[in-house]
Amino acid sequence: MRHQTSTHQNRASRRFDFTLAGDVDLDIMLYGLPEDLPLERELLAGGMALCLGGSSAITAHNLSALGNSVGLITTAAEDSFSDQCQMELRHAGVDLSSCVPVEHVQTGVTVHLQHQELRHMLTYAGATFNLAYNNLDLDYLADANHFHMASYYLQRELTRDIPRLFATLKQAGLTISLDPNDDPDSTWARGILEALCFVDVLMPNERETCLIAAEPDLDQAISVLRQLVPLLVIKRGARGASAFSATQSWHVPAYPANVVDGIGAGDSFNAGFLHGWTRGWPIEKALGHGSLTGAWSTTCSGGTSAFRDQRSLQDLATKWAETARAEDSMGSATPPTGALPQQV
């Protein structure tokens, strides 16, 4: 049942640090594939992995792993894939108490065919298409300090109501971030501009920046979008990450990493950046933290594996502490350079 939000409440008394609404699916990764994929051939992969997928799910999982209280609304199909995804989210501490049961539809699946540098992505959206505005418990979403949405163009039943959702949450006193992700239909409908009126942080990659702004030149696209949102944060893969307000800009290079794949690296960046930004960190420090968490994600299969166990999280915290000490000694907030795959 959908509820109406109340007016502003004390941010310190809210149930969650973050709420999200959106996609949860299962990622299937195949590694060691040939660069060319001829038809009617049985091609052998060198390895495979199954992992929680969906940009909203990965971001929620990793925000929770970083120590935030997180609530997620998504559709829950009646199948084993949904059970597996929910189990992983709950194990990380994500609250799923307001999820929407759906019948006669399957959990979405994305198959990632990983090549030497790039990959093919094949998605069956499944239950993701069924999340509608009237399904959302608005009081639940508003009982947080910050709301994040990913996969704008994949929320087909919800997309037309996203501006209304954002307006409601903004009235309730939340800050809002949006990662648009890709548009599978390649239309890049301009309705997103209405939603941007309520967004505090827009978080695309370079390609998405150009397509949302309808400008083929990245610098020109940045000039357009930095006038539409208070903060534009662009994930630039091997070139690190940049942020732009109307009058200022910041940049950090990428962290080095022993890369397994880049799946969910952008979502992991989002979690790291928002973890710091919502705590009032300076922009460059939050960018550095996002760059580290994005890099950390690439060291294991999928978008959440590197954030699953306590030892890995302790190693991440140690790496961040070492970086902070190095910055203090050099008087710089810039992490070391490195190469990462494109973060999406």
MIDRENVO-82109 format. One record per residue (C-alpha): x, y, z; residue number from 0. Coordinates in steps of 0.05 Angstrom, whole numbers. Layout:
REC     px     py     pz  nr
REC      X      Y      Z NUM
...
//
This chain:
REC     px     py     pz  nr
REC      0      0      0   0
REC     24     70    -16   1
REC     25    121     40   2
REC     30    196     39   3
REC     93    230     65   4
REC     91    276    124   5
REC    126    343    126   6
REC    198    353    149   7
REC    223    314    209   8
REC    288    318    246   9
REC    340    287    200  10
REC    376    255    260  11
REC    313    218    279  12
REC    301    186    211  13
REC    303    111    205  14
REC    352    107    146  15
REC    413    143    121  16
REC    392    123     50  17
REC    331     97     15  18
REC    328     72    -57  19
REC    275     46   -105  20
REC    292      7   -167  21
REC    323    -53   -200  22
REC    347   -118   -170  23
REC    369   -175   -214  24
REC    419   -232   -219  25
REC    484   -220   -255  26
REC    514   -279   -293  27
REC    587   -268   -313  28
REC    624   -309   -365  29
REC    699   -298   -371  30
REC    753   -317   -421  31
REC    709   -311   -483  32
REC    737   -299   -552  33
REC    734   -228   -578  34
REC    691   -250   -637  35
REC    626   -288   -623  36
REC    607   -327   -686  37
REC    537   -355   -693  38
REC    519   -429   -688  39
REC    582   -445   -649  40
REC    590   -473   -579  41
REC    640   -425   -549  42
REC    674   -443   -483  43
REC    683   -393   -427  44
REC    743   -398   -382  45
REC    704   -380   -318  46
REC    637   -358   -291  47
REC    605   -326   -231  48
REC    536   -310   -204  49
REC    524   -247   -164  50
REC    473   -197   -141  51
REC    460   -147   -198  52
REC    420    -86   -215  53
REC    448    -16   -204  54
REC    400      0   -147  55
REC    415    -66   -112  56
REC    490    -59   -119  57
REC    489     12    -93  58
REC    444     -6    -34  59
REC    486    -67    -17  60
REC    552    -28    -17  61
REC    524     32     20  62
REC    502    -16     75  63
REC    569    -51     74  64
REC    603     16     86  65
REC    562     25    150  66
REC    500     61    128  67
REC    428     44    146  68
REC    393     29     79  69
REC    322     14     57  70
REC    306    -10    -13  71
REC    240    -18    -48  72
REC    240    -65   -108  73
REC    195   -117   -139  74
REC    201   -187   -112  75
REC    184   -244   -159  76
REC    166   -313   -134  77
REC    227   -350   -158  78
REC    295   -375   -133  79
REC    333   -318   -166  80
REC    293   -268   -125  81
REC    306   -309    -62  82
REC    381   -308    -76  83
REC    383   -233    -89  84
REC    342   -217    -27  85
REC    386   -263     16  86
REC    449   -226     -6  87
REC    418   -158      7  88
REC    392   -177     76  89
REC    459   -208     94  90
REC    490   -140     79  91
REC    439   -106    125  92
REC    393    -76     72  93
REC    321    -70     96  94
REC    270    -99     46  95
REC    207    -94     88  96
REC    170    -51     37  97
REC    186    -92    -25  98
REC    130   -105    -75  99
REC    110   -178    -88 100
REC     94   -191   -161 101
REC     63   -253   -194 102
REC     70   -284   -262 103
REC    136   -250   -277 104
REC    208   -271   -266 105
REC    267   -237   -234 106
REC    311   -200   -283 107
REC    377   -228   -307 108
REC    437   -194   -339 109
REC    488   -238   -375 110
REC    557   -206   -380 111
REC    602   -234   -433 112
REC    670   -210   -410 113
REC    724   -201   -463 114
REC    796   -177   -453 115
REC    776   -104   -443 116
REC    703    -94   -460 117
REC    640   -136   -451 118
REC    572   -151   -480 119
REC    512   -141   -434 120
REC    447   -178   -448 121
REC    390   -161   -400 122
REC    321   -192   -387 123
REC    290   -138   -344 124
REC    234   -182   -317 125
REC    202   -155   -253 126
REC    241    -90   -258 127
REC    189    -65   -309 128
REC    133    -76   -258 129
REC    152    -26   -204 130
REC    100     30   -206 131
REC     90     94   -168 132
REC     28     68   -134 133
REC     69      9   -107 134
REC    115     55    -68 135
REC    109     67      7 136
REC    126    141      5 137
REC    131    146     81 138
REC    183     91     81 139
REC    224    125     27 140
REC    219    193     61 141
REC    243    165    128 142
REC    315    177    107 143
REC    365    232     97 144
REC    380    217     25 145
REC    345    182    -34 146
REC    384    151    -91 147
REC    356    126   -157 148
REC    392     87   -211 149
REC    372     59   -279 150
REC    325    116   -295 151
REC    309     90   -365 152
REC    298     18   -342 153
REC    242     37   -294 154
REC    190     34   -349 155
REC    127     33   -305 156
REC    156     85   -258 157
REC    194    132   -306 158
REC    137    180   -320 159
REC    125    189   -246 160
REC    197    199   -224 161
REC    191    275   -224 162
REC    130    269   -179 163
REC    168    220   -133 164
REC    228    266   -129 165
REC    184    327   -114 166
REC    150    290    -58 167
REC    215    268    -27 168
REC    246    336    -35 169
REC    187    366      2 170
REC    200    317     58 171
REC    270    345     65 172
REC    313    291     31 173
REC    372    304    -15 174
REC    368    265    -80 175
REC    419    233   -127 176
REC    407    201   -195 177
REC    450    154   -236 178
REC    414    150   -303 179
REC    453     90   -329 180
REC    442     68   -401 181
REC    379     74   -443 182
REC    367      6   -475 183
REC    321     38   -526 184
REC    372     92   -544 185
REC    318    146   -545 186
REC    345    186   -486 187
REC    276    217   -475 188
REC    278    289   -451 189
REC    231    276   -393 190
REC    292    266   -350 191
REC    303    342   -352 192
REC    239    350   -310 193
REC    267    301   -259 194
REC    333    339   -256 195
REC    297    399   -226 196
REC    296    360   -160 197
REC    364    326   -163 198
REC    422    348   -119 199
REC    474    302   -148 200
REC    473    275   -220 201
REC    521    216   -229 202
REC    529    194   -302 203
REC    590    168   -339 204
REC    621    206   -397 205
REC    577    175   -451 206
REC    513    186   -411 207
REC    533    258   -398 208
REC    534    273   -472 209
REC    470    236   -487 210
REC    430    267   -431 211
REC    454    337   -451 212
REC    443    321   -525 213
REC    513    347   -538 214
REC    565    303   -573 215
REC    623    343   -543 216
REC    636    325   -470 217
REC    659    394   -449 218
REC    596    425   -479 219
REC    553    372   -446 220
REC    585    388   -379 221
REC    570    462   -390 222
REC    497    445   -401 223
REC    487    398   -343 224
REC    526    437   -290 225
REC    474    492   -298 226
REC    416    444   -286 227
REC    438    409   -222 228
REC    476    434   -160 229
REC    529    380   -169 230
REC    548    339   -230 231
REC    593    279   -215 232
REC    622    243   -276 233
REC    653    174   -273 234
REC    710    173   -324 235
REC    738    103   -318 236
REC    813    103   -328 237
REC    812    180   -325 238
REC    784    179   -254 239
REC    725    221   -233 240
REC    705    294   -237 241
REC    653    338   -204 242
REC    624    405   -226 243
REC    581    458   -194 244
REC    559    519   -231 245
REC    624    555   -213 246
REC    675    502   -189 247
REC    705    437   -212 248
REC    743    380   -179 249
REC    780    319   -205 250
REC    813    257   -177 251
REC    849    204   -218 252
REC    832    130   -214 253
REC    862     83   -163 254
REC    904     25   -188 255
REC    871    -43   -183 256
REC    881   -116   -202 257
REC    819   -118   -245 258
REC    774   -179   -251 259
REC    717   -141   -284 260
REC    685    -72   -284 261
REC    614    -96   -268 262
REC    582    -50   -217 263
REC    644     -6   -210 264
REC    603     56   -224 265
REC    551     36   -172 266
REC    606     22   -122 267
REC    635     91   -137 268
REC    566    120   -124 269
REC    563     85    -56 270
REC    632    111    -36 271
REC    619    182    -59 272
REC    550    188    -28 273
REC    576    157     37 274
REC    623    217     43 275
REC    581    272     10 276
REC    521    260     56 277
REC    568    267    116 278
REC    591    335     93 279
REC    660    315     68 280
REC    694    363     19 281
REC    677    345    -53 282
REC    748    323    -69 283
REC    751    277     -9 284
REC    684    246    -27 285
REC    708    237    -99 286
REC    771    203    -74 287
REC    730    155    -32 288
REC    685    140    -91 289
REC    746    127   -134 290
REC    773     78    -83 291
REC    707     40    -74 292
REC    698     37   -150 293
REC    768      8   -157 294
REC    757    -39    -99 295
REC    695    -67   -135 296
REC    736    -87   -196 297
REC    781   -134   -156 298
REC    727   -188   -150 299
REC    672   -214   -195 300
REC    610   -170   -201 301
REC    591   -108   -162 302
REC    584   -134    -91 303
REC    634   -190    -80 304
REC    689   -143    -57 305
REC    642   -116     -3 306
REC    615   -181     24 307
REC    662   -203     79 308
REC    691   -167    139 309
REC    764   -180    120 310
REC    754   -147     53 311
REC    719    -87     85 312
REC    775    -81    136 313
REC    826    -81     80 314
REC    785    -26     45 315
REC    783     15    109 316
REC    859      6    117 317
REC    871     28     45 318
REC    828     90     57 319
REC    865    107    121 320
REC    932     99     86 321
REC    908    145     31 322
REC    885    197     81 323
REC    952    196    117 324
REC    989    203     51 325
REC    945    262     32 326
REC    957    295     99 327
REC   1032    288     92 328
REC   1032    315     21 329
REC    978    368     32 330
REC    938    339    -25 331
REC    871    303    -32 332
REC    892    268    -96 333
REC    898    192    -95 334
REC    951    155   -137 335
REC    938    146   -210 336
REC    919     80   -242 337
REC    877     47   -295 338
REC    806     22   -288 339
REC    755     -2   -339 340
REC    697     44   -357 341
REC    651     49   -297 342
REC    578     37   -313 343
//
